[in-house]
Amino acid sequence: MAKTVTLKATNVLSKDFTIMDSMGNIKKINEGIKQIYKRIDALDQKKETVLFAEYNEVITDEVVKQVAKLLNLSKDDAKKLEDMSYNDLFTFYSTAVSEFTGMTTPSVRKMQENQAKAMQALNNEDPKQSSEN
């Protein structure tokens, strides 16, 4: 049975969009995730210290672009996505990514959680074991 994901966009684009797990959509998703990670990597390469806000700019910009590509929107309709709820766009895109490919869309919230877990692990580490290694 086909998997589907729907973007409720009637208020901005005059209709809702439902996509399915076709090979064409999976290829677009794969390319989109690569683009998100390439932009994150480019930011990391350019600066020693990157703010979460900078990661957020890259991720949000790319998610909007990738949703437009996934839905085959015209340039004018793609521009209208900027007037939609980002939460709706991100949820639609990340659900499609997860359901269709099993991958996870990067998010600043997840980056912050991972950083907090890493800091917690460092704080819980036994100092005797660290100095012996």
C-alpha positions in Angstrom: 0.0 0.0 0.0 1.3 3.4 -0.9 2.4 5.8 1.8 1.1 9.4 1.5 1.7 12.7 3.1 -0.6 15.8 2.8 0.3 19.5 3.0 -2.8 21.5 4.0 -2.2 24.6 1.8 -5.6 25.7 0.8 -5.3 29.1 2.7 -2.1 30.0 0.7 -2.1 27.9 -2.5 -5.9 27.4 -2.9 -5.5 23.6 -2.5 -4.0 20.8 -0.5 -1.2 18.7 -1.8 -0.9 14.9 -1.3 2.2 13.1 -2.4 3.0 9.4 -2.3 6.1 7.4 -2.0 6.9 7.2 -5.7 10.4 6.7 -6.9 10.3 10.2 -8.3 9.4 11.7 -4.9 12.0 9.5 -3.1 14.7 10.8 -5.5 13.6 14.4 -4.8 13.7 13.8 -1.1 17.1 12.2 -1.3 18.5 15.1 -3.2 16.8 17.6 -0.8 18.3 16.0 2.3 21.7 16.1 0.6 21.3 19.8 -0.1 20.3 20.5 3.5 23.4 18.7 4.8 25.7 20.3 2.2 24.5 23.8 3.3 25.0 22.8 7.0 28.5 21.5 6.1 29.4 24.7 4.2 28.4 26.7 7.2 30.6 24.5 9.5 33.5 24.9 7.0 33.2 28.6 6.8 33.1 29.4 10.6 34.7 28.0 13.6 31.7 28.8 15.8 28.2 28.6 14.3 25.2 29.9 16.1 22.0 27.8 16.2 20.3 30.7 14.5 22.6 30.4 11.5 21.8 26.6 11.3 18.1 27.5 11.5 18.4 30.0 8.6 20.0 27.4 6.4 17.6 24.6 7.4 14.4 26.7 7.0 15.5 28.2 3.7 16.3 24.8 2.3 13.2 23.1 3.6 11.0 25.7 1.9 13.0 25.2 -1.4 12.7 21.4 -1.1 8.9 21.5 -0.4 8.5 23.6 -3.6 10.5 21.1 -5.6 8.6 18.1 -4.1 5.3 19.7 -5.0 6.4 20.8 -8.5 5.4 24.4 -7.7 5.8 27.3 -10.1 8.1 30.1 -9.0 5.2 32.3 -7.9 3.6 29.5 -5.9 7.0 28.6 -4.4 7.3 32.2 -3.2 3.9 31.9 -1.5 5.3 29.1 0.7 7.1 31.8 2.7 3.6 33.0 3.9 2.7 29.6 5.2 3.3 28.3 8.7 6.9 27.0 8.8 5.8 24.4 11.3 3.3 23.0 8.7 5.9 23.0 6.0 8.6 21.3 8.2 6.1 18.8 9.5 5.0 17.9 6.0 8.6 17.6 4.7 10.0 15.8 7.6 7.1 13.3 7.7 7.6 12.6 4.0 11.4 12.2 4.6 10.8 9.8 7.5 7.9 7.8 6.0 9.3 7.5 2.5 13.0 7.0 3.3 13.5 6.3 7.0 15.8 9.4 7.3 15.4 12.3 9.6 15.3 15.9 8.6 17.9 18.0 10.5 16.5 20.6 12.9 17.9 23.0 15.4 15.8 21.5 18.1 17.4 18.1 17.6 20.9 19.7 17.4 20.2 21.4 20.8 19.0 18.1 22.3 22.1 16.3 21.0 24.4 19.0 22.4 22.6 18.8 25.8 23.0 15.0 25.8 26.7 15.2 24.9 27.2 17.8 27.7 25.4 15.6 30.2 27.5 12.6 29.2 30.7 14.6 29.7 29.4 15.7 33.1 28.6 12.2 34.1 31.9 10.7 33.0 34.1 9.3 35.8 37.2 11.6 36.1 39.3 8.6 37.2 38.5 6.7 34.0 39.2 9.7 31.8 42.7 10.3 33.3 43.6 6.6 33.1 42.9 6.3 29.3 
